[in-house]
Amino acid sequence: MGEMPLLSSYKLGRFQLSHRVVLAPMSRSRSYDHVPQQHVVLYYSQRASEGGLLISEATSVSNTGAGSANIPGIWTSEQVRAWRTVVDAVHEKGGVFFCQLWHAGRVHDANLPYGQPPISSSNKTLTAELYPGLTFNPTRPLATEEIPTSVDDFRLAARNAMEAGFDGVEIHAANGYLIDQFLKDGVNNRTDEYGGTIENRCRFALEVVEAVVGEIGADKVGIRLSPFSSYMECRDSDPEALGLYMARALNKYHVAYAHFIEPRIDDQGDIFETPHSLGPMRKTFKGSWIVSGGYTREDGNKAIADGAADLVAYGRYFISNPDLPKRFEVNATLSKYDRATFYTHDPVVGYTDYPFMEPHTPTPDGRSDPLTSW
């Protein structure tokens, strides 16, 4: 697809990728009753390309883990069948597709009819005043003896993802959800073997990794982490130490990749100045390294060229530009995204109605003519 770094080929374990532009996992809230619909098939098919890696939106591993309305799951046979249709469409386009496995933990809308308190590492409940329109039930800490069942939920979900035809899974251990609630001392105040020291707080995450690797094989497993994030009031007092510990510990399991969110991203996904860097973690982890967090075409190319990343995940601009790798190739203007429709439930608007690139005419210097942003 070209000689620019983002469009160079890459061997991700057993998968041969034709470029390094990854569809980031992004909740889109269009899977009614937690089952992917036909419009979900179209959405992912639009963004699939030959040899391109796509990571699905957060997909709940159990009926208590979805957290909010119209989030997909993968704990029932109906969901597995529905996902298979999505996966088949991606594979028809030549894409590689990983399913992001997720449990919301305490980030659970009180209006959902599960009739039980949300689980977490502790009894710390989210501050409802910070989230207009949402309410949260009091949180229940998982008892020590219950944790193996939660670990098993991820293992069984990984098995279901393989049955649905996915090429692999990404364990969601970022952004303030259940696993992150164990990792970070701003939420985790446990006094058992899952709390206190970094080693103890990382125990749950690594037990999930071990279980999933044991179920489907390390070459089909990735993990997403956000040590610097404070999203959903989930922050750590020493994010550098936390990120380094996880990067080092993951080497034992030989997972396909680690996917780290840049420290420069705030809770709204916007970039701010920070002295922190993923560099030390990148050097510590021995496998493939995916970064995400407000990347442009230019700094994505630089990250690959400088060795700061092997692959770069793009979110918002992959929503509004279903042919993003092709646009990068010809340096076309990007369509603007509409943040107001990110999490609405319409099957078309803000979802599958973003246009593909118009025909372009190369200029004498080999670049495409600028396109109008819609």
Secondary structure, 3 states (H helix, E strand, C coil): CCCCHHHCCEEECCEEECCCEEECCCCCCCCHHHCCCHHHHHHHHHHCCCCCEEEEEEEECCCCCCCCCCCCECCCHHHHHHHHHHHHHHHHCCCEEEEEEECCCCCCECCCCCCCCCEECCCCCCCHHHCCCCCECCCEECCHHHHHHHHHHHHHHHHHHHHCCCCEEEEEECCCCHHHHHHCCCCCCCCCCCCCCHHHHCHHHHHHHHHHHHHHCHHHEEEEECCCCCHHHCCCCCHHHHHHHHHHHHHHHCCCEEEEECCCECCCCCECCCCCCCHHHHHHCCCEEEEECCCCHHHHHHHHHCCCCCEEEECHHHHHCCCHHHHHHHCCCCCCCCHHHCCCCCCCCCCCCCCCCCCCCECCCCCECCCCCC
